Amino acid sequence: MDPVSAIGVVSAAVTFVDTTAKVLKTAWKIYNSIEGSTEETELRLKLSQYVSDATQRLIPAPSQAAVTGEDKTLVHLAQDCDRLSKNIATELSKLKPKRRRSKI
């Protein structure tokens, strides 16, 4: 085998081992976590809940007077942010296992 091919094979093997180690490390974190997900996922869930709570305060109640002009644009933006943050929370929740310490 020529030296260039040997370097390519070694590089591929090192990449495979590195990727496998990262996958196993993440799986171990998830398996041993209290929530059944990584810390990053839990942080993202909390942030999406915070955004949803903040935007709910910007959206007027139906009983309030109709908004106009720039306020109307702000309300539409707040509604979009609220919808997106709820979608993010829903998708992140799907990443959690149905049962704690499940094999799947």
N, CA, C and O atoms as a MOPAC input file, in Angstrom:
PM7 MOZYME 1SCF
protein

 N      0.85300 1    -1.17000 1     0.00000 1
 C      0.00000 1     0.00000 1     0.00000 1
 C      0.90200 1     1.23700 1     0.00000 1
 O      1.86200 1     1.32200 1     0.76500 1
 N      0.57800 1     2.17500 1    -0.86000 1
 C      1.40400 1     3.37500 1    -0.93200 1
 C      1.10900 1     4.28800 1     0.27400 1
 O      0.05700 1     4.15700 1     0.89900 1
 N      2.01400 1     5.19200 1     0.59700 1
 C      1.87500 1     6.02800 1     1.80000 1
 C      0.62900 1     6.91600 1     1.79600 1
 O      0.02700 1     7.13500 1     2.84800 1
 N      0.24200 1     7.41700 1     0.65000 1
 C     -0.93000 1     8.29000 1     0.57900 1
 C     -2.19800 1     7.49900 1     0.91300 1
 O     -3.06300 1     8.00500 1     1.62800 1
 N     -2.32000 1     6.29500 1     0.41900 1
 C     -3.47300 1     5.44900 1     0.73000 1
 C     -3.49400 1     5.07500 1     2.20900 1
 O     -4.55700 1     5.03900 1     2.82900 1
 N     -2.33200 1     4.80000 1     2.76600 1
 C     -2.24500 1     4.45600 1     4.18800 1
 C     -2.70200 1     5.62700 1     5.05500 1
 O     -3.41500 1     5.43900 1     6.04100 1
 N     -2.28900 1     6.81900 1     4.68200 1
 C     -2.71900 1     8.01300 1     5.42600 1
 C     -4.23300 1     8.17900 1     5.31800 1
 O     -4.88200 1     8.54200 1     6.29900 1
 N     -4.79700 1     7.92300 1     4.16200 1
 C     -6.24500 1     8.01500 1     3.97800 1
 C     -6.99700 1     7.01000 1     4.83900 1
 O     -8.02400 1     7.34100 1     5.43100 1
 N     -6.49200 1     5.78700 1     4.90900 1
 C     -7.12800 1     4.74800 1     5.72000 1
 C     -7.05100 1     5.11000 1     7.20100 1
 O     -8.03600 1     4.97800 1     7.92700 1
 N     -5.88600 1     5.56500 1     7.64800 1
 C     -5.71800 1     5.95500 1     9.04900 1
 C     -6.62800 1     7.13300 1     9.38400 1
 O     -7.24200 1     7.15800 1    10.45100 1
 N     -6.71800 1     8.09700 1     8.48900 1
 C     -7.57200 1     9.26100 1     8.70000 1
 C     -9.03700 1     8.84900 1     8.82200 1
 O     -9.75200 1     9.34600 1     9.69200 1
 N     -9.47800 1     7.95500 1     7.96500 1
 C    -10.85400 1     7.47100 1     8.02800 1
 C    -11.11000 1     6.72100 1     9.33000 1
 O    -12.17300 1     6.86800 1     9.93200 1
 N    -10.14700 1     5.92300 1     9.76500 1
 C    -10.30100 1     5.16700 1    11.01500 1
 C    -10.36900 1     6.10800 1    12.21300 1
 O    -11.18600 1     5.90700 1    13.11200 1
 N     -9.52300 1     7.12700 1    12.23300 1
 C     -9.53000 1     8.09200 1    13.33300 1
 C    -10.85300 1     8.85200 1    13.36300 1
 O    -11.41700 1     9.06800 1    14.43500 1
 N    -11.34800 1     9.25500 1    12.20900 1
 C    -12.63000 1     9.94800 1    12.12800 1
 C    -13.75600 1     9.05800 1    12.62600 1
 O    -14.62700 1     9.52200 1    13.36200 1
 N    -13.75800 1     7.79600 1    12.24100 1
 C    -14.77900 1     6.85500 1    12.67700 1
 C    -14.75000 1     6.68100 1    14.20200 1
 O    -15.79600 1     6.69500 1    14.85000 1
 N    -13.56400 1     6.52100 1    14.76100 1
 C    -13.43800 1     6.33800 1    16.21400 1
 C    -13.88800 1     7.59700 1    16.94800 1
 O    -14.57600 1     7.50400 1    17.96400 1
 N    -13.51300 1     8.76100 1    16.45400 1
 C    -13.90200 1    10.02200 1    17.08400 1
 C    -15.42000 1    10.19900 1    17.06100 1
 O    -16.01700 1    10.56200 1    18.07500 1
 N    -16.03800 1     9.94900 1    15.92600 1
 C    -17.49400 1    10.08500 1    15.79900 1
 C    -18.20900 1     9.08200 1    16.69900 1
 O    -19.19600 1     9.43000 1    17.34700 1
 N    -17.73300 1     7.86000 1    16.74500 1
 C    -18.32500 1     6.83800 1    17.59700 1
 C    -18.22000 1     7.23100 1    19.06900 1
 O    -19.16600 1     7.03400 1    19.83200 1
 N    -17.09000 1     7.78000 1    19.46600 1
 C    -16.90900 1     8.21600 1    20.85200 1
 C    -17.88700 1     9.32800 1    21.20600 1
 O    -18.44900 1     9.32800 1    22.30200 1
 N    -18.09900 1    10.26900 1    20.30400 1
 C    -19.04600 1    11.36100 1    20.55200 1
 C    -20.47300 1    10.83400 1    20.68000 1
 O    -21.22000 1    11.27200 1    21.55500 1
 N    -20.85000 1     9.90700 1    19.82300 1
 C    -22.19900 1     9.32700 1    19.87800 1
 C    -22.39400 1     8.58200 1    21.19100 1
 O    -23.42600 1     8.73700 1    21.84400 1
 N    -21.42700 1     7.78600 1    21.57700 1
 C    -21.54000 1     7.03600 1    22.82400 1
 C    -21.55800 1     7.95500 1    24.04300 1
 O    -22.28300 1     7.69400 1    25.00300 1
 N    -20.78000 1     9.01100 1    24.01500 1
 C    -20.76900 1     9.96900 1    25.12100 1
 C    -22.12600 1    10.64900 1    25.26500 1
 O    -22.62700 1    10.79500 1    26.37900 1
 N    -22.72000 1    11.06000 1    24.16300 1
 C    -24.04400 1    11.68300 1    24.19200 1
 C    -25.10400 1    10.69100 1    24.65900 1
 O    -25.97500 1    11.04400 1    25.45400 1
 N    -25.03700 1     9.46800 1    24.17800 1
 C    -25.99500 1     8.44000 1    24.60000 1
 C    -25.87600 1     8.17600 1    26.09600 1
 O    -26.88500 1     7.98600 1    26.77500 1
 N    -24.65700 1     8.16200 1    26.61200 1
 C    -24.43900 1     7.93600 1    28.04600 1
 C    -25.01800 1     9.08600 1    28.86600 1
 O    -25.62900 1     8.85500 1    29.90900 1
 N    -24.83000 1    10.33200 1    28.40100 1
 C    -25.39500 1    11.49700 1    29.09000 1
 C    -26.92200 1    11.40300 1    29.14200 1
 O    -27.53200 1    11.65300 1    30.18100 1
 N    -27.52700 1    11.04300 1    28.02100 1
 C    -28.98600 1    10.93100 1    27.96700 1
 C    -29.47100 1     9.81400 1    28.87800 1
 O    -30.45000 1     9.98500 1    29.60400 1
 N    -28.80300 1     8.68900 1    28.84500 1
 C    -29.20600 1     7.53600 1    29.64800 1
 C    -29.14400 1     7.84400 1    31.14000 1
 O    -30.00200 1     7.39300 1    31.89900 1
 N    -28.14600 1     8.60100 1    31.56600 1
 C    -27.96500 1     8.89700 1    32.98400 1
 C    -28.60400 1    10.20300 1    33.43400 1
 O    -28.50300 1    10.55300 1    34.61000 1
 N    -29.24900 1    10.92300 1    32.55100 1
 C    -29.85100 1    12.19500 1    32.93600 1
 C    -31.17700 1    11.97200 1    33.66000 1
 O    -31.84200 1    10.95300 1    33.47500 1
 N    -31.53400 1    12.92900 1    34.46800 1
 C    -32.78900 1    12.84800 1    35.21700 1
 C    -33.98500 1    13.03500 1    34.27800 1
 O    -34.98800 1    12.33200 1    34.39900 1
 N    -33.87600 1    13.97600 1    33.35100 1
 C    -34.98500 1    14.30100 1    32.45400 1
 C    -35.09000 1    13.37500 1    31.26200 1
 O    -36.12600 1    13.34500 1    30.59800 1
 N    -34.05400 1    12.62800 1    30.97700 1
 C    -34.05600 1    11.76500 1    29.80400 1
 C    -33.59000 1    12.47400 1    28.55100 1
 O    -33.85600 1    12.01400 1    27.44000 1
 N    -32.89100 1    13.59700 1    28.71800 1
 C    -32.34600 1    14.32100 1    27.57800 1
 C    -31.07000 1    15.03200 1    28.02100 1
 O    -30.73400 1    15.04900 1    29.20600 1
 N    -30.37400 1    15.61000 1    27.06900 1
 C    -29.11900 1    16.28900 1    27.40000 1
 C    -29.39700 1    17.63400 1    28.06500 1
 O    -30.51000 1    18.15700 1    28.00600 1
 N    -28.36500 1    18.17900 1    28.69400 1
 C    -28.48900 1    19.49500 1    29.33100 1
 C    -28.81200 1    20.56100 1    28.29200 1
 O    -29.56300 1    21.49700 1    28.56700 1
 N    -28.24600 1    20.41500 1    27.10300 1
 C    -28.49100 1    21.39200 1    26.04700 1
 C    -29.96100 1    21.40400 1    25.63700 1
 O    -30.54300 1    22.46300 1    25.40600 1
 N    -30.55100 1    20.21600 1    25.55000 1
 C    -31.95600 1    20.12700 1    25.17300 1
 C    -32.83300 1    20.74400 1    26.25600 1
 O    -33.78700 1    21.45900 1    25.94900 1
 N    -32.51800 1    20.47500 1    27.51300 1
 C    -33.28900 1    21.04900 1    28.61700 1
 C    -33.17000 1    22.56800 1    28.63300 1
 O    -34.15000 1    23.26400 1    28.89900 1
 N    -31.97300 1    23.09000 1    28.35000 1
 C    -31.78400 1    24.53500 1    28.28800 1
 C    -32.62700 1    25.13000 1    27.16000 1
 O    -33.25500 1    26.17400 1    27.34000 1
 N    -32.64400 1    24.48700 1    26.02800 1
 C    -33.44400 1    24.97500 1    24.89700 1
 C    -34.94100 1    24.93600 1    25.22000 1
 O    -35.68400 1    25.83200 1    24.81900 1
 N    -35.38100 1    23.91000 1    25.93400 1
 C    -36.78700 1    23.84700 1    26.35600 1
 C    -37.13000 1    25.01400 1    27.28200 1
 O    -38.17900 1    25.64100 1    27.13900 1
 N    -36.23600 1    25.30100 1    28.23200 1
 C    -36.47400 1    26.40600 1    29.16200 1
 C    -36.49400 1    27.74100 1    28.43400 1
 O    -37.31700 1    28.60500 1    28.73400 1
 N    -35.58000 1    27.91000 1    27.46800 1
 C    -35.54400 1    29.15700 1    26.69400 1
 C    -36.80400 1    29.33100 1    25.85400 1
 O    -37.33600 1    30.43700 1    25.75800 1
 N    -37.27800 1    28.26300 1    25.25600 1
 C    -38.49900 1    28.38000 1    24.45100 1
 C    -39.69200 1    28.70400 1    25.34400 1
 O    -40.58600 1    29.44400 1    24.93100 1
 N    -39.72000 1    28.16000 1    26.56300 1
 C    -40.79600 1    28.49700 1    27.49800 1
 C    -40.70400 1    29.95400 1    27.92800 1
 O    -41.72300 1    30.63200 1    28.06100 1
 N    -39.48500 1    30.43600 1    28.14400 1
 C    -39.28700 1    31.83900 1    28.51300 1
 C    -39.76300 1    32.76600 1    27.39700 1
 O    -40.43700 1    33.76100 1    27.66100 1
 N    -39.41800 1    32.44500 1    26.16000 1
 C    -39.85800 1    33.26700 1    25.02200 1
 C    -41.38000 1    33.25300 1    24.91800 1
 O    -42.00400 1    34.28700 1    24.68000 1
 N    -41.96500 1    32.08200 1    25.09700 1
 C    -43.42100 1    31.97600 1    25.03500 1
 C    -44.07500 1    32.82600 1    26.12900 1
 O    -45.05200 1    33.52900 1    25.87100 1
 N    -43.53800 1    32.76000 1    27.34500 1
 C    -44.09700 1    33.56900 1    28.44300 1
 C    -43.95700 1    35.05900 1    28.16800 1
 O    -44.87900 1    35.83400 1    28.42000 1
 N    -42.79900 1    35.45400 1    27.64900 1
 C    -42.56500 1    36.86900 1    27.36600 1
 C    -43.48900 1    37.37600 1    26.26300 1
 O    -44.01100 1    38.48600 1    26.35500 1
 N    -43.69100 1    36.58200 1    25.23500 1
 C    -44.55400 1    37.03900 1    24.14200 1
 C    -46.02000 1    37.03900 1    24.55200 1
 O    -46.79700 1    37.84400 1    24.03700 1
 N    -46.41500 1    36.16300 1    25.45900 1
 C    -47.80200 1    36.15800 1    25.93000 1
 C    -48.15300 1    37.48200 1    26.61800 1
 O    -49.29500 1    37.93800 1    26.56000 1
 N    -47.16300 1    38.08500 1    27.26300 1
 C    -47.41500 1    39.37900 1    27.92300 1
 C    -47.59200 1    40.51000 1    26.90500 1
 O    -48.17900 1    41.54300 1    27.22600 1
 N    -47.09300 1    40.32200 1    25.69600 1
 C    -47.22200 1    41.35600 1    24.66200 1
 C    -48.52000 1    41.24600 1    23.87300 1
 O    -48.95200 1    42.20900 1    23.23900 1
 N    -49.13400 1    40.07900 1    23.91400 1
 C    -50.36100 1    39.86600 1    23.15100 1
 C    -51.54500 1    40.32800 1    24.00000 1
 O    -51.74600 1    39.82700 1    25.10700 1
 N    -52.33400 1    41.28800 1    23.48600 1
 C    -53.46100 1    41.79500 1    24.28100 1
 C    -54.59100 1    40.75900 1    24.37900 1
 O    -54.77200 1    39.91800 1    23.49900 1
 N    -55.32600 1    40.85300 1    25.46300 1
 C    -56.48800 1    39.98200 1    25.65100 1
 C    -57.57700 1    40.39100 1    24.66600 1
 O    -57.64000 1    41.55400 1    24.27000 1
 N    -58.43700 1    39.45200 1    24.26400 1
 C    -59.50300 1    39.79100 1    23.31500 1
 C    -60.43600 1    40.89400 1    23.82200 1
 O    -61.04600 1    41.60000 1    23.02000 1
 N    -60.55000 1    41.04600 1    25.12600 1
 C    -61.45700 1    42.05400 1    25.67400 1
 C    -60.87800 1    43.46700 1    25.59600 1
 O    -61.60700 1    44.44400 1    25.76600 1
 N    -59.56700 1    43.58100 1    25.33900 1
 C    -58.95200 1    44.89300 1    25.25300 1
 C    -59.28700 1    45.55400 1    23.92000 1
 O    -59.68200 1    44.89300 1    22.95900 1
 N    -59.12300 1    46.86200 1    23.88800 1
 C    -59.40200 1    47.61900 1    22.66300 1
 C    -58.45600 1    47.17800 1    21.54400 1
 O    -57.34000 1    46.72200 1    21.79400 1
 N    -58.92600 1    47.32300 1    20.32400 1
 C    -58.13000 1    46.93000 1    19.15100 1
 C    -56.87700 1    47.80000 1    19.06800 1
 O    -56.91900 1    48.99700 1    19.35200 1
 N    -55.77600 1    47.18700 1    18.68000 1
 C    -54.52000 1    47.91500 1    18.53300 1
 C    -54.37300 1    48.39800 1    17.10100 1
 O    -54.95000 1    47.82800 1    16.17500 1
 N    -53.59700 1    49.45200 1    16.93300 1
 C    -53.40500 1    50.00800 1    15.59400 1
 C    -51.93900 1    50.30900 1    15.36000 1
 O    -51.14500 1    50.34600 1    16.30000 1
 N    -51.58600 1    50.52100 1    14.11500 1
 C    -50.25400 1    50.97100 1    13.73100 1
 C    -49.13900 1    50.03800 1    14.14700 1
 O    -49.19000 1    48.82800 1    13.92500 1
 N    -48.12400 1    50.63900 1    14.75900 1
 C    -46.93800 1    49.88600 1    15.15200 1
 C    -47.25900 1    48.83400 1    16.20900 1
 O    -46.62000 1    47.78300 1    16.25600 1
 N    -48.23900 1    49.11000 1    17.04800 1
 C    -48.62000 1    48.13400 1    18.06800 1
 C    -49.16800 1    46.86500 1    17.42800 1
 O    -48.94400 1    45.75900 1    17.92200 1
 N    -49.88200 1    47.03700 1    16.33300 1
 C    -50.43800 1    45.87600 1    15.63400 1
 C    -49.30200 1    44.99900 1    15.08300 1
 O    -49.36100 1    43.77200 1    15.15700 1
 N    -48.28700 1    45.64100 1    14.53700 1
 C    -47.13100 1    44.90900 1    14.02300 1
 C    -46.42000 1    44.16700 1    15.15800 1
 O    -46.00400 1    43.02100 1    14.99000 1
 N    -46.28500 1    44.81500 1    16.29900 1
 C    -45.65700 1    44.18600 1    17.45800 1
 C    -46.46100 1    42.98300 1    17.94200 1
 O    -45.88800 1    41.95900 1    18.31500 1
 N    -47.78300 1    43.10500 1    17.93700 1
 C    -48.64100 1    41.99600 1    18.35900 1
 C    -48.49000 1    40.82200 1    17.39800 1
 O    -48.40400 1    39.67500 1    17.83700 1
 N    -48.45600 1    41.09000 1    16.09600 1
 C    -48.27100 1    40.00700 1    15.11200 1
 C    -46.91000 1    39.33000 1    15.29400 1
 O    -46.80000 1    38.10800 1    15.20000 1
 N    -45.89000 1    40.12600 1    15.55100 1
 C    -44.56000 1    39.57400 1    15.79200 1
 C    -44.55400 1    38.71400 1    17.05900 1
 O    -43.95600 1    37.63800 1    17.07700 1
 N    -45.20600 1    39.18100 1    18.09500 1
 C    -45.29300 1    38.41700 1    19.34500 1
 C    -46.05500 1    37.11000 1    19.12600 1
 O    -45.67800 1    36.07500 1    19.67500 1
 N    -47.11000 1    37.15000 1    18.34000 1
 C    -47.87300 1    35.92400 1    18.05200 1
 C    -47.01900 1    34.92200 1    17.27800 1
 O    -47.05700 1    33.72400 1    17.56000 1
 N    -46.25100 1    35.40700 1    16.30800 1
 C    -45.36200 1    34.53000 1    15.54400 1
 C    -44.29300 1    33.91700 1    16.44900 1
 O    -44.01500 1    32.72000 1    16.36500 1
 N    -43.69400 1    34.73900 1    17.31300 1
 C    -42.67000 1    34.23000 1    18.23500 1
 C    -43.25700 1    33.18800 1    19.18000 1
 O    -42.61900 1    32.17500 1    19.46600 1
 N    -44.45900 1    33.43400 1    19.66000 1
 C    -45.10500 1    32.48900 1    20.56900 1
 C    -45.36900 1    31.16100 1    19.86100 1
 O    -45.12100 1    30.09100 1    20.41800 1
 N    -45.86500 1    31.23900 1    18.65000 1
 C    -46.14400 1    30.02100 1    17.88600 1
 C    -44.85800 1    29.23600 1    17.62600 1
 O    -44.82600 1    28.01500 1    17.78500 1
 N    -43.80700 1    29.93900 1    17.22800 1
 C    -42.53500 1    29.26500 1    16.95300 1
 C    -41.91200 1    28.66300 1    18.21100 1
 O    -41.36500 1    27.56000 1    18.16500 1
 N    -41.99000 1    29.36800 1    19.31900 1
 C    -41.41200 1    28.83000 1    20.55500 1
 C    -42.17800 1    27.59200 1    21.01300 1
 O    -41.57800 1    26.65700 1    21.54500 1
 N    -43.47600 1    27.57400 1    20.81500 1
 C    -44.26000 1    26.38000 1    21.16000 1
 C    -43.92800 1    25.22300 1    20.21900 1
 O    -43.87100 1    24.07200 1    20.65200 1
 N    -43.70900 1    25.51900 1    18.93900 1
 C    -43.30300 1    24.46900 1    17.99200 1
 C    -41.94000 1    23.88700 1    18.37200 1
 O    -41.73600 1    22.67500 1    18.30500 1
 N    -41.01700 1    24.74900 1    18.76700 1
 C    -39.69500 1    24.28000 1    19.18300 1
 C    -39.81100 1    23.38900 1    20.41000 1
 O    -39.18800 1    22.32900 1    20.47100 1
 N    -40.60400 1    23.81200 1    21.38400 1
 C    -40.78400 1    23.01200 1    22.60000 1
 C    -41.40700 1    21.66000 1    22.27400 1
 O    -41.02200 1    20.64500 1    22.85600 1
 N    -42.35800 1    21.63600 1    21.35900 1
 C    -42.99200 1    20.38100 1    20.96900 1
 C    -41.98400 1    19.44500 1    20.31700 1
 O    -41.93800 1    18.25900 1    20.64100 1
 N    -41.18100 1    19.96900 1    19.40500 1
 C    -40.19200 1    19.14400 1    18.72900 1
 C    -39.11100 1    18.64500 1    19.69100 1
 O    -38.67900 1    17.49600 1    19.59900 1
 N    -38.67900 1    19.50200 1    20.60700 1
 C    -37.67700 1    19.07800 1    21.58300 1
 C    -38.23900 1    18.01400 1    22.53100 1
 O    -37.51800 1    17.10900 1    22.95100 1
 N    -39.50700 1    18.12600 1    22.86100 1
 C    -40.13400 1    17.12500 1    23.73300 1
 C    -40.20300 1    15.76400 1    23.06100 1
 O    -40.18100 1    14.73400 1    23.73500 1
 N    -40.28700 1    15.75400 1    21.75100 1
 C    -40.32000 1    14.48700 1    21.01800 1
 C    -38.98000 1    13.74800 1    21.11600 1
 O    -38.92400 1    12.53800 1    20.89600 1
 N    -37.91600 1    14.46100 1    21.44000 1
 C    -36.60600 1    13.83300 1    21.55300 1
 C    -36.45200 1    13.02200 1    22.83200 1
 O    -35.57900 1    12.15900 1    22.92500 1
 N    -37.29200 1    13.29700 1    23.80800 1
 C    -37.20500 1    12.58700 1    25.07800 1
 C    -37.78800 1    11.18400 1    24.93500 1
 O    -38.75400 1    10.98200 1    24.20000 1
 N    -37.20300 1    10.22100 1    25.63600 1
 C    -37.76600 1     8.86400 1    25.58400 1
 C    -39.11600 1     8.81700 1    26.30100 1
 O    -39.36800 1     9.58500 1    27.23000 1
 N    -39.96300 1     7.91500 1    25.85900 1
 C    -41.29000 1     7.77500 1    26.47000 1
 C    -41.17400 1     7.24600 1    27.90200 1
 O    -41.92000 1     7.65900 1    28.79000 1
 N    -40.23400 1     6.33300 1    28.10800 1
 C    -40.00300 1     5.77900 1    29.42900 1
 C    -38.59200 1     6.10500 1    29.86100 1
 O    -37.67000 1     6.13100 1    29.04500 1
 N    -38.43100 1     6.34700 1    31.12200 1
 C    -37.09900 1     6.63900 1    31.66400 1
 C    -36.21500 1     5.39900 1    31.53200 1
 O    -36.64500 1     4.28600 1    31.83500 1
 N    -34.99800 1     5.59900 1    31.08600 1
 C    -34.01100 1     4.52500 1    30.89200 1
 C    -34.52000 1     3.41900 1    29.97200 1
 O    -34.21200 1     2.24200 1    30.16500 1
 N    -35.30000 1     3.81300 1    28.97300 1
 C    -35.76500 1     2.82900 1    28.01300 1
 C    -34.62400 1     2.45000 1    27.06700 1
 O    -33.66100 1     3.20000 1    26.90600 1
 N    -34.74500 1     1.31100 1    26.46400 1
 C    -33.69300 1     0.82500 1    25.55500 1
 C    -33.78800 1     1.51300 1    24.20400 1
 O    -32.82500 1     1.49800 1    23.43600 1
 N    -34.91300 1     2.10500 1    23.90400 1
 C    -35.11800 1     2.73000 1    22.59700 1
 C    -35.15300 1     4.22500 1    22.74000 1
 O    -35.31800 1     4.93600 1    21.74800 1

